[in-house]
């Protein structure tokens, strides 16, 4: 929804006017305010309703994070195997 509103806002603007629109949105104050709002919405939606979904978010997030951390090592290992290296 936020992307659609942002797109509708900049759709009719000229390219020379875009920095004046985008720059305030990328300020630290706006980013902090948006992050605080997102955390408040998450707490309201999942924590206050005693939903089990935050447990799933942590589990899947941890799996994705560990996969991304281990990915360079695995790629080096596979490249070494394909090059005919012995383990």
Rosetta blueprint (number, residue, H / E / L):
1 X L
2 X H
3 X H
4 X H
5 X H
6 X H
7 X H
8 X H
9 X H
10 X H
11 X H
12 X L
13 X L
14 X L
15 X H
16 X H
17 X H
18 X H
19 X H
20 X H
21 X H
22 X H
23 X H
24 X H
25 X H
26 X L
27 X L
28 X H
29 X H
30 X H
31 X H
32 X H
33 X H
34 X H
35 X H
36 X H
37 X H
38 X H
39 X H
40 X H
41 X H
42 X H
43 X H
44 X H
45 X H
46 X H
47 X H
48 X L
49 X L
50 X L
51 X L
52 X L
53 X H
54 X H
55 X H
56 X H
57 X H
58 X H
59 X H
60 X H
61 X H
62 X H
63 X H
64 X H
65 X H
66 X H
67 X H
68 X H
69 X H
70 X H
71 X H
72 X H
73 X H
74 X H
75 X H
76 X H
77 X H
78 X H
79 X H
80 X H
81 X H
82 X H
83 X L
84 X L
85 X L
86 X L
87 X L
